[in-house]
Amino acid sequence: MIYLAIRYLLERKKQTLLTLLGVFLGSMAYVAVSGFFMGFQGFMIQQLVNNAAQIHIQARQDYLTEHQLDGAFYGRQFRHVFWLSPPSGVEGYLGIQNPQSWYERLKADPRVEAFSPLLTAPALFTLSKYSVSANLIGCDPGQQGKVTSVAEYMIEGQFSDIGVGGNRIILGDELMKRLGAGLGQTLLVAVKTNPPVPFKVVGRFLTGNRASDLQAYGSLNDVQKINGTPNQVNEIGVRLKDYSQAGAIARNWSSIAPERTESWDQQNASILSVMKLQTVLRWTMTMTVIIVAGFGIYNILNMTVTQKRQDIAILRSMGYDTFDVIMLFFSQGLIIGICGGVLGLIFGYFVCLYLQTVPFSGGLTYDPRARLHISLSAGIYIQALLLSLLSSTLASILPARAASKFTPIEIIRSGA
């Protein structure tokens, strides 16, 4: 049957080649498009996971309810209070209420790889006659380097330099440009209404994200001192051994402590929803190509059945049964699917290798040496081959069944 199937395909070389080309382009497009989208999504997720803490434990915030302030304004003599404009808003806390209990809990949790206490305060940075408002983040440089990848984006100095001596600061590239500052210069930093304190610039980092590059890092002790809040932190950044568990762990922690806990996927829900949309678009594009290729296979096999009715009659008279005739035309579609799919996988792989050489640094980080991130996962190639086989198989069923219904006497009577 395989020999006859190949003979029939070779007799119509042009139609067979066009159909084979459709399957080839479909599988190659699936490999290239899937490799691009999945590689980019994997890159973005790694950046979201590594550039910031995977779980943020932040100072508690309570939302005011309508009757929460009844007692404070009217006492207990009024049982029913009706507000024309009820109280609303958020009652925020300056810091985490009991950070030591969190430290002990995190140290004892085997799922936690590292954690870093933080104190973030809005500050006014002044150099000469220029002043810029930005966030000043106090941290332990050793612990912060384990929780996030900020130390990898240093382009001047070392991140650990803020822990050597006092009143040392590292500026983001955008903040340094707005101030016109340079390495080794001293600038004034003022928090709240406290008098400004001189800080020496010992480093500069560049992530490519303007919001992140408009920040400054200092030692936790220095920021607590300038903020007037010794031993206080308003956030704890946590890094897990398995970042995929961050959502479940954050929900669990929020139920056992008053602090607000958010995982990286909760904070970046909008970005993840865009990735889901990209996945839908990827499947839509590739399935369209595969469907078109399937119609091409159906068309050539249907024409072959019509033109080979006399051959079918001869085969049936020689003793070939219905199953043999079905397998004859079914094999043609299967051959086209296998050959086109395998060729598509090979060429798609080389297309992916080429795309990996295209310069691209991504949206969250900046690296002039970076290239496009293309996934070479084996699952993509298996899916592409299965899709090409599925399209060729489904497209072969109807012509094969139609051929099996022919009997020699019917073909002779119809004048074949």
N, C-alpha and C positions, 0 to 999 in steps of 0.2 A: 504493500500500500504506500509506503514512503516513496518507493521508486516511481510509482504512477503519479503520486502527488507532485513530486519534483518535476516530472515530465510535463504535467499540465501547467505548472507555474512557468516553466521555461518557454513554453509555446507562446505565451503572452508576456514577453519580456518587459515591454513598456508599462503595461498596467501593473504588473507585479513589482517593478522597480518603484513606481509612484506610490503604491500601497506600502511597500517596505520603507520608503522614505518618510511616509506619514508616521509610522510606528517609531522609526528611528528618531525623528525630530521630537515626537511626543515624549519618549523616555529621556532623551537628552535634555529637553527643556525642564522636565520634572527634576532631574538630578541637579542641574545648574540653579534653577529657581529655589528649590528646597535647600540646597547647600548654602545659598546666599541668605535666605530668610532665617534659617535655623542658626547659621553661624552668627549673624548679626544679633539675633535674639539672645543667643548664648553669651555673646560679648556684653550686651547691655545688662543682662542679669548679673554677670560677674562684676561689672562696674558698680551696679546698685548695691550688691552684697558687700563688696570690698571697700568702696569709697566712704561708706558710712557704717555706723553700727547696725547690726542685724536686728537688734531689739533696743528700743529707746525707753528707758524708765525715767519719766519726767515728773516734775512737781505736780502735785494734785490740783485739780480744778473742779470746782463745784458750780453747777448752774443754779441760779436763784429761781425758786418757785413762787407762785402767786401769793401765797399766804405765809411765806417764810419769815417775813419781817413784821407780821401783825403784832406779836408780843413786844418787839423792840419799840414800836411807835405808840401802841395803845394799851399795853399791859394786858392783864387778865380780866379786866372788868368788861371788856367787849368780847363776846363769844363769836359774833358774826361781823366780819369786816369785808366791805366791798370796795374795791379800788376802781376809780375811773381809768387810771393808767397803771396796771399792776407792775410790781418790781420785776426787773429782768436783768440779765447779764451774767457774768462769770465772776465767781469769787475765787481768785487765784492765790496760791501760796508761793512764798518767796523761794522755798527750796524743798528738797525731800525731807520729810519729817524725821525719819529715823534711818539715816544712811548706813549706820553700822549693822543693823539687822539685815539690810540688803547685801552688804559685803559678805556676811557670814553665810547667807542663803546661797549666794552665787558661788562662793568657794566650795560649798558642800555639794553643789549640783554637778553631776558628772557630764551633763550635756553642755556645760559652759566651758568654752576654751579660754576666754579672757574677758575682763571687764575693765572699764575705765571711768572713774568719777569725773564729772565735768561741771564747770561753773561758767555759764554764758551770760555776759552782761553787755548791754549797749554802751558804747564808749565814743568819745570824741577824740580823734587823733589830730594833733597839731604839729606841723613842721613849718617854722618860719611864719609866714602869713597865711598858709593854707591849712584848712581844717576839713576833715572828712568824718562822717558818722559811719560806724561799722560795728560789727559784733566782735568782742574780745572773748576768746575761749580759753579758759584756764584748764589745764589737764596735766596728768603725769605723762611726760613724753615717752617713757618706756612702755607703759600700759596702753597709751593711745596708739602707739606704733603696732601693737598686737591686735587691736580692735579694728582699726582702719588702715588704709594704704596711703595715708597722707605723707608719711615719711618718704615714700617712693617718688613723690612729685616735687621734691626739693631740687631746685636748680641753682641755689646758692646756699652755702652753709649746710649744717646738719640739723635734723629736727631735735635731736637730743641736746643741742646747745642751749635751749631755753631752761634746761635743768641745771646748768653749770653756772653758779653765781646767782645773783638776784637781778630783777628788773631787766630781763632780756625778752625780746619779742621777735616773732617770725611773722612777716606780712605776706598776704596773698599778692600775686603779681598785679592785679587790678588796683588794689589799695595802694601799693607802692607807687604805681604810675600816677595815680591821682594826687598823691602827696608829693611826688617828685623826690622821694627818699632814695637812699642808697645804703648798701651794706656798711655797717659800722657807724652810721649816723644815730643821733639821739633825738627822739621826738617826745612830745608831751601827750600823756594819755589821761583823760578825765572821765570818771564814771559818776553818774548822778550829779549831785552838787558838791562832791568832794573836790578838793584842790587837785590840779593836774600833777601827775608824777612822771618823771623822766624815765624812758625805757630805751635801751640800746637795741637797734635792729641787727640781728645776728643771722638772718636767713630769709629766703624768699621761696615760695612754692607756686607752682602753676599746674592747675588741673584742666584748664580749658572751659570750666564752668564759671561764668562770670559771678554768679551768686557766691560760690565757694571761694573764688579768688578775691572777693571783697570782704575778707575776714582776716583776723589775726589770732595767733596762738601765743600763749604765755604759760608760765608755770602756774600750777593750781594755787600754790601758796601766795604768789605775787598777785594773782587776780582776786583771791579772797581778801587780801590785805587792802588793795586799792578800792574794792567794792564795799569794804567795811563789814564783811560777813565772814569772820573766821570760822573754819570747820564746816562751812555750808556748801552744799552742791545742789544744783537744780536739775541735774540729769546724770544718769549712769548709762554708758554705752556698753552693750554686751555683744560678744561674738560667740557663736555656737559652733560645735563640731559638725553639725549638719544644719545648714541654713534653711533647708526645706521644712524643718519643724518649727521655724520661728513663729508662724501664725498661731499654732496650737499652744506653744509655750507662753506666748504673750497673753493669750486669752486666759490661760490658767493662772498666771501671775496677777492679772488684773482682778481676779476674784478673791485673792488671798491678801491683798494689800491695797491701801487707798490710793497709791500713786497711779498715774496714767501710764500704761504700757502699750507701745505700738511696735509692730514688726515692720521689717523693711518692705514687705509686699503690701501691707496696709497703707503705708505712707506713699507708695508708688503705684497705687491702684490704677490711676489713669494711664500710666505707661504700660502696665501689664495688659490693660484692656486694648490698647492699640496693637500690642503684640498678638493678641487673640484675633483681632481683625486681619492682621497680616497673614495669619495662618489660614483663615477662611479664604482670603484672596489667592493665596498660593494654591490651595486645593481647587479653587474655581478655575484658575488659569490652566493648570495642568490637566484637569479633567476635561476641559473643553478640547484641548489638543488631542487627548486620548480618544474622545468620542468621535472627533472628525476622522481620526485614523481608523476607528472601528467601522465607520460608514464606508470608508474606502475598501476595507477588506470585504465587507458584505457585498459591495457593488461588484468587485472583480469575481468573487465566488459565485454570485448569482448569475453573472454573464457566462461564467464557465459552465455552470449547470445547464443553462439554456443551450449553449453551443455544443455540449458534449452529450446530448441525449442519445445519439446513436451509439456512442461509446458505452454509455450506461446500459443500453439494451444488450450490447454484446457481452458486457461483463455479467449481467444478470443471467443471460442464456448459457454462459460458461460455468455457472454454479455459484457466483458471488451472491450472498444473501443481503438483506436490508442493512444489517450492521456493517458489513464490509463496505457498502456504498457510502454509508454515513461516515465511516472512518476515513475513506478516501478524501472527501472534501473537507472534513474536519481537520485532517492532517495538514492540508494546505494552509488553512488559517493559523494553525499552531506553528508551522514552520516560519511563516511570516512574522508571527509574534515573537518567537524565540530569536530569530536572526535580527529583526529590527530592534528588539529590546536589548540584546547583548551589545550590538554596535552602539546603541544610544548610551548605554552605561559607560562604555570605553571612552567615547568622545566627550560625554558629560564629565567624566573624571578629569580629563585633560583641560576642559574649560574651567573647572573648579581650580585646578592648579594654576592656571593663568590668572584667574581673578584674585588669587592670594597674593599676587605680585603688584596689584593696583594699590597705590598709596591711599590710605584712609585712616584717620586717627579716631573716628567715632565722635559722638556728641558729648560725652561726659568727661573725657580726658583729652589731653593734648600730647601727642608724641609724633614728631616729624618723621620718625622711622617706621611708624606703624603702617600696616597694610590691612586690606579687607580681611575680615574674619569669615572664612568659608568652612562650613561643616562638611567633613568627609565621613560622616557616620555611616556604618554599614547598613543601618536600617533604611536610609534613603535609597540605596541601590537595590535592596531587597524589595522595597515598596514599588520602585519604578519597574522592576522586572515583573512583579506580580500584576501590576496595572496593565502592562503591555500584553501579558498572557491573558488576562481577564478580558480585555477589549477584543483581542483576536479570537478568543474562544466564543464569546457571546456573538460576535459577528459571523462566526462560522456555523452556528447552530441551525439557523433558518435555511440557508442554502443546502446544508447537508441533509436536513429532514426532507426538503422538497425533492432532492435527488433520490432519496430512498423510496419515495412513493411511486416512482416511475416503474412500470412493468414493461417487458419487451413487447407484448401485444399492443399496449396503448401507444407506444412510441411508433411501432410500425403502422398502426391505423392513422396516426396523425401525420404520416408522411415524412417522418424523419429520415 
